[in-house]
Amino acid sequence: MSSYGFKEVNSSDFELNYAKTTIKVRIEGINWGLNSRVAFGTTTSNFEDYDLFDIIPYYGCFKVKLKPNIGQQEQLPILASLVNAYAKPVLREDISSFVFAKAQQEKRAKQFRALI
């Protein structure tokens, strides 16, 4: 992250947060330590929390369906490779993918609401 000018900010035992001028990146343990996750947002007080897997289709022209069934530690290098391959524009403070990611979140929320 330092090669893109990010500095660690407000991290905890369960998440690492990196920020620079306008972009914040969160790497966190989820599902009680079974999985890892990368999320992006702006450095405003309301972190948008756009998942890497909602950003990838915007840049990569494919949809990610499943994460591999491996442990949290083994997921981290895979997530790092995906960030490097598909989220470099975000790391360079291009937030054009955030509109797409927000639409993906809203679509999922609508589908979930329809189930309950």
Secondary structure, DSSP 8 states (H G I E B T S, - for coil): -GGGT-EE-S--SSEEEEE-SSEEEEEEEETTTTEEEEEEEESSSS---EEHHHHHHHHHSS------S--HHHHHHHHHHHHHHH-HHHHTT--THHHHHHHHHHHHHHHHHHH-
